[in-house]
Amino acid sequence: LDKIVCYFSDEYYTLLGTTAQEQGGYKTSFKDWIENYLHPKSVPNIMIAIEQMAFVNEAESEVEYQLVRINDKQSVDIQTSIVLKTMPNGNRIITGTAQDVTERKKAEQEKQQRQTKIQKYNEILTKLSITPYEEYGSLDN
């Protein structure tokens, strides 16, 4: 982990809730990124993705993880990475993009909760011998 170096863009630092200047520049070690920004429960997902990209010759990777921003606000992000180049010494240049999907995840959870609630109401109506409202049975309509 000590050998992996990360270079983050201004946009990525914005996701982290900070700036490159506040963090001492665009370059950081992978180990520091894990310790400072990655939610502990996301470490295994990241380690699997890194292992596949660095050691198993996977050319692409997509991983979902949670960041802990500077202000302690958490976000859910999806990182898509590709191997740009494998150097003669075996080192790899990997690039990627990150997208904050926190609001999308919240909306998906709320939708699932509403669908579960509707399903329970329809089960109760069925037990009472009342025909469930089909037009309200799904939020996908």
N, C-alpha and C positions, 0 to 999 in steps of 0.2 A: 504493500500500500504506500510505503514511503516513496517509491519510485514514480508513482502515478502523479502527473502534474495536470492541473485543470486551468484553463483560461476561460473566464466568463465574460460575456458581453454586458453592456450597460442594461440591456433588457433583462438579462438574467438577474443581475443585481437588483433590479426593480422588483422582480418576483420575490427576492429574498427580503425586500423591505429596506434596502440600503443602497449604497453606491460603491463603485470601485474605489473612489478616493477615500471613503470612510473605512474601507477594508484593506487599504494599503496597496491597491493595484488590482490588475486583472488576473494575475497569476496566484494560484493557491494550490496547496497539496490536496490530493484526494482525501487523505486522512483528516486534514483540517475541515474539509467540506462535510465529511461524515459527522465529525464531532460537533461542529458548530451549527449545521443547518438541517441535517437529516433526522427525522423522527426515528427513535430507536427501533420501532417495530418495522420500519422500512429497510433497515440495513440488510437483512437476508435477501430481499428482492434485488437490491442494488448489487450485492456481491455476486449473485448468480448471473446477472446481466454482464457485469465486468468480466467475470470468469469466461463466459461464452465469447465475448468480444476479444479478450486479450489472449486467451489460451486455447480455445476450442475452434478457432478459425470461423466463428459466425461472422457474417458480413454485416448483419443488421440486428438491432435489438430495440424492443419497446418495453418499457417498464413503468409501472405506476408506483408512485411513492408519495409520502407525506413530508413536506418541508416544515420546519419550525423557523418562522421568520424572525428577524431582529426584534420585533415588537411582541414576540411570543405568540403571534397569531399563526395558526396552522393552515396549510393549504394542501390540496391534493393536486399533484402534477403528473403529467405523462411525459416521459423523456423518450424520444426516438433518436437513435444513434446509428451511424454507419462508419465502417472502417474506410478511411480515405486512402491510406497508404500503409504498407508494411515496409519498414526500413530494412536494409541489409543486415543490421544487427538484431532483427526480430522485433524491435519496438514498433508500435503502431500509432498512427495518427488517426484519432477518432473524432468525428464531429457530431453534433446533435442539436436538437431543438427541444425546448421544454414548453409545455402549455399548462397553464393553471386551469384545472377543470373542477375546482371546488364548487362553484355555483351549479354546474351541470350535475355533479354528484348529489348535491343537496336536492335538486329538482327531481332527480331519479328516485331518491329515497322518499320524498314526499309523495310522488306519484304512486310508488309501491305501497305506501301506507294507506293512501286513499283507496287503491284497488282492494287491499286487504279488508278495509272497513266496509266497502260496498259488498264484497263477497260475504262477509259476516252478516250484514243486514239481509242480503238475499237468502242466506241459509235460515235465518230466523223467520223471514216471511214464508219460506217454503214449509217450515215446521208448523206454522200457523195456518197452513193451507191457503195462503195468499200468493197469487202469482207474482213472482219478482218482476221488477221493472227492468226489462231487457235493455231499454235504451240507456239506462243508468248503470248497467252491469259492467261497463268497461270505459276506461278513460281514453282508449285508443280510437274511439269512434269520432 
